[in-house]
């Protein structure tokens, strides 16, 4: 089962990807997590440039993204399927993926308003080592600014400021229509299945809908 989750930053892709990964025993692959892992472990100029772009809310070049994704999808744990969170972000990435014979079974688009996204993202805190996400209002940690499991300090990402968030949302809008059109066409040709999901609903309702779709 090979799945793509599409949606605005903080539309719930990461949460739903984790749910799908656990439920169906397939790896969750987040381009954001892969990039942050590289930045933490590599110190040369090339990777410092990537870090700078991420912090400013800019898109990383397709060549870099594709090389990272190809390497990850070539691993053994991806043979039975995977769920992609945050990839592809451009129509070019989607086409290159097809050219490299990475088959996709389902594309799920999570629908939510910009206004709701801003509420979710401002106040978000992250445990860098594990990727666990908290929110000062919607999902606060048990102890202020500390991870529930390790007790380590939580951080606010540099790209989680209102200015950068709006920039990221606008970047997404530039490519969204093309990607959706591309996958809807493949849906009509019965090359994959495309579904829209209301991401404003309660978590358990969204997950029930996803289960219903994937059971097909």
C-alpha positions as CSV (number, residue, x, y, z in Angstrom):
1,X,0.0,0.0,0.0
2,X,1.7,3.2,-1.2
3,X,0.1,6.4,-0.1
4,X,0.7,10.2,-0.6
5,X,-0.8,12.7,1.9
6,X,-1.3,16.2,0.4
7,X,-2.2,19.3,2.3
8,X,-1.1,22.6,3.8
9,X,1.7,22.6,6.3
10,X,0.1,21.6,9.7
11,X,-3.0,20.2,8.0
12,X,-2.5,17.0,10.0
13,X,-0.5,15.1,7.5
14,X,2.1,14.0,10.1
15,X,-0.5,12.9,12.6
16,X,-2.4,10.9,9.9
17,X,0.8,9.5,8.4
18,X,1.8,8.1,11.9
19,X,-1.7,6.6,12.3
20,X,-1.5,4.9,8.8
21,X,2.1,3.7,9.5
22,X,1.1,2.0,12.8
23,X,-2.2,0.6,11.5
24,X,-0.9,-0.9,8.3
25,X,2.7,-1.6,9.4
26,X,4.3,0.5,6.6
27,X,7.0,3.2,7.1
28,X,6.1,6.9,7.4
29,X,8.4,9.0,5.3
30,X,8.4,12.7,5.9
31,X,10.6,14.9,3.7
32,X,10.7,17.4,6.6
33,X,12.1,14.8,9.0
34,X,14.6,13.6,6.5
35,X,15.9,17.1,5.8
36,X,16.1,17.9,9.5
37,X,18.0,14.6,10.2
38,X,20.5,15.5,7.5
39,X,21.0,19.0,8.9
40,X,21.6,17.7,12.4
41,X,24.2,15.2,11.2
42,X,26.0,17.0,8.4
43,X,27.9,20.2,8.9
44,X,29.3,21.1,5.4
45,X,28.2,24.2,3.4
46,X,25.7,22.4,1.2
47,X,23.7,21.3,4.2
48,X,24.0,24.6,6.0
49,X,22.4,26.2,2.9
50,X,19.5,23.7,3.2
51,X,19.1,24.7,6.9
52,X,19.0,28.4,6.0
53,X,16.3,27.8,3.3
54,X,14.1,25.8,5.7
55,X,14.4,28.4,8.4
56,X,13.3,31.1,5.9
57,X,10.4,29.0,4.6
58,X,11.9,28.5,1.1
59,X,11.5,25.3,-1.0
60,X,14.5,23.1,-1.4
61,X,15.5,22.3,-5.0
62,X,13.8,19.3,-6.7
63,X,17.2,17.6,-7.4
64,X,18.1,17.5,-3.7
65,X,14.6,16.4,-2.6
66,X,14.4,13.6,-5.3
67,X,17.9,12.2,-4.4
68,X,16.9,12.0,-0.7
69,X,13.5,10.4,-1.4
70,X,15.0,7.9,-3.9
71,X,17.6,6.8,-1.4
72,X,14.9,6.3,1.3
73,X,12.4,4.4,-0.9
74,X,15.2,2.0,-2.0
75,X,15.4,0.6,1.6
76,X,13.9,-2.8,2.4
77,X,11.2,-1.6,4.7
78,X,9.5,0.2,1.8
79,X,9.0,-3.0,-0.3
80,X,5.5,-3.6,1.1
81,X,4.5,0.0,1.0
82,X,4.9,3.4,2.6
83,X,3.1,6.7,3.4
84,X,4.7,9.9,2.1
85,X,4.2,13.1,4.2
86,X,5.2,16.3,2.4
87,X,6.2,14.8,-0.9
88,X,5.8,15.6,-3.7
89,X,5.6,19.3,-3.2
90,X,5.9,20.3,-6.9
91,X,4.5,18.9,-10.1
92,X,8.0,18.2,-11.3
93,X,8.7,16.0,-8.2
94,X,5.4,14.1,-9.0
95,X,6.5,13.5,-12.6
96,X,10.0,12.5,-11.7
97,X,8.5,10.0,-9.1
98,X,6.5,8.4,-11.9
99,X,9.5,8.3,-14.2
100,X,11.4,6.4,-11.6
101,X,8.6,3.8,-11.4
102,X,7.6,4.6,-7.8
103,X,4.0,3.4,-7.9
104,X,1.3,5.1,-5.8
105,X,-2.0,3.5,-4.9
106,X,-3.8,6.3,-3.0
107,X,-3.5,10.1,-2.8
108,X,-5.4,11.7,0.2
109,X,-5.8,15.4,0.2
110,X,-6.4,16.9,3.7
111,X,-8.6,20.0,3.4
112,X,-8.4,22.9,5.9
113,X,-8.5,26.7,5.8
114,X,-5.5,29.0,6.1
115,X,-7.0,30.6,9.2
116,X,-7.2,27.3,11.0
117,X,-3.6,26.5,9.9
118,X,-2.3,29.7,11.5
119,X,-4.0,28.8,14.8
120,X,-2.5,25.4,14.8
121,X,1.1,26.4,13.9
122,X,1.6,29.5,16.1
123,X,2.3,28.0,19.5
124,X,3.6,24.7,18.2
125,X,6.6,23.1,20.0
126,X,8.7,20.1,19.0
127,X,10.9,17.5,20.6
128,X,13.7,17.6,18.0
129,X,15.2,14.1,18.7
130,X,11.9,12.2,18.3
131,X,9.8,14.6,16.2
132,X,7.0,14.6,18.8
133,X,4.8,17.7,18.4
134,X,3.0,19.7,21.1
135,X,1.0,22.8,21.1
136,X,0.7,25.4,23.9
137,X,-3.1,25.4,23.6
138,X,-4.3,22.3,21.7
139,X,-1.8,19.7,22.9
140,X,0.3,21.1,25.8
141,X,3.1,18.9,27.4
142,X,2.6,17.6,30.9
143,X,5.4,19.8,32.1
144,X,5.8,23.3,30.5
145,X,8.3,23.3,27.6
146,X,9.4,19.7,28.3
147,X,8.9,16.4,26.4
148,X,6.4,14.0,28.1
149,X,8.7,11.0,27.7
150,X,12.3,12.2,28.0
151,X,11.8,15.4,29.9
152,X,14.1,17.1,27.4
153,X,13.5,20.7,26.4
154,X,11.0,21.5,23.6
155,X,11.8,24.0,20.9
156,X,9.8,26.3,18.6
157,X,11.0,25.9,15.0
158,X,12.5,29.0,13.4
159,X,10.0,28.6,10.5
160,X,7.0,28.6,12.8
161,X,6.7,32.4,12.9
162,X,3.6,34.0,11.4
163,X,5.6,35.7,8.6
164,X,7.3,32.4,7.6
165,X,4.1,30.3,8.0
166,X,2.2,32.6,5.6
167,X,5.2,32.4,3.1
168,X,5.1,28.6,3.3
169,X,1.3,28.5,2.8
170,X,1.7,30.8,-0.3
171,X,4.5,28.5,-1.6
172,X,2.2,25.5,-1.3
173,X,-0.6,27.4,-3.1
174,X,1.7,28.0,-6.1
175,X,2.0,24.2,-6.8
176,X,-1.2,22.8,-5.2
177,X,-3.6,23.2,-8.2
178,X,-1.1,21.5,-10.6
179,X,-0.5,18.6,-8.4
180,X,-4.1,18.0,-7.6
181,X,-5.0,18.2,-11.3
182,X,-2.2,15.7,-12.1
183,X,-3.4,13.1,-9.6
184,X,-7.1,13.6,-10.4
185,X,-6.2,12.8,-14.0
186,X,-4.4,9.6,-12.9
187,X,-7.5,8.8,-10.8
188,X,-9.7,9.0,-13.9
189,X,-7.3,6.8,-15.8
190,X,-7.6,4.3,-12.8
191,X,-3.8,4.5,-12.2
192,X,-4.5,5.4,-8.5
193,X,-7.3,6.4,-6.2
194,X,-7.7,10.1,-5.1
195,X,-9.8,11.2,-2.1
196,X,-10.5,14.5,-0.4
197,X,-10.7,14.5,3.4
198,X,-12.1,17.2,5.7
199,X,-9.2,17.8,8.1
200,X,-11.3,20.1,10.3
201,X,-13.2,17.2,11.8
202,X,-12.3,15.4,15.1
203,X,-9.2,13.1,14.9
204,X,-11.1,9.9,15.3
205,X,-13.6,10.8,12.5
206,X,-10.8,11.6,10.1
207,X,-9.1,8.3,11.0
208,X,-12.3,6.3,10.5
209,X,-12.7,7.9,7.1
210,X,-9.1,7.0,6.2
211,X,-9.6,3.4,7.3
212,X,-12.8,3.2,5.2
213,X,-11.0,4.5,2.1
214,X,-7.9,2.2,2.5
215,X,-10.1,-0.9,3.1
216,X,-11.1,-0.6,-0.6
